[in-house]
Amino acid sequence: MDISNQVRVEIYQNLGKLFYAIAATDKTVQPSEFNMLKSIVEEEWLAVDQFDDDFNSDAAFQIEIVFDWLNSEENYNSEECFNDFISFRKAHKNLFTEKTDQLIMKTATKIASSFSGVNKSELILLAKLELELNKDI
């Protein structure tokens, strides 16, 4: 895998970190949050590009894989995961289009609202995300 392919996979892996951070910011990831993520990956993210990972699966599935792995480990700090995504995005700004940023915000919002609406900690993190995504505009 050349560097550009590796970076393409890392985009999805970092999105998995971000969406985990949104779900875990209140210290609990609900099954409905993961189910919402899976639904959005199927409906939206698989159509973003036709790039396959090393396992010949659509690379967008890396979002689910990383989210699920972080959740099963139960010792990952949501703030660190959020900051990892922001750092990755800053280093690769040219790979994030306005359309991609809109899909990121849509996904994060749907995950946050999938269990009893958006709580205060999720609302704060969504606001931070929106500010970060709008810095380039």
QUIPETA-V157406 format. One record per pair of residues at least 6 apart in sequence whose C-alpha atoms are under 7 Angstrom apart, sorted by the first residue. I is the first residue (numbers start at 1). J is the second residue. Records with the same first field share a line. If there is no record, write none. Layout:
BEGIN
I->J  J
END
This chain:
BEGIN
9->53  59
12->59  60  62  63
13->62  63  66
14->85
15->63  85
16->62  63  64  66  67
17->66  67  81  82  85
18->81  82  85
19->67  108
20->67  78
21->78  79  81  82
22->108  112  122  125
23->29  33  111  112
24->78
25->78  121  122
26->121  122
32->114  115
33->111  114  115
36->111  114
37->111
38->64
40->107
41->60
45->60
46->58  60
50->58
51->58  59
52->58  59
53->59
70->76
101->133
105->130
112->118  122
END
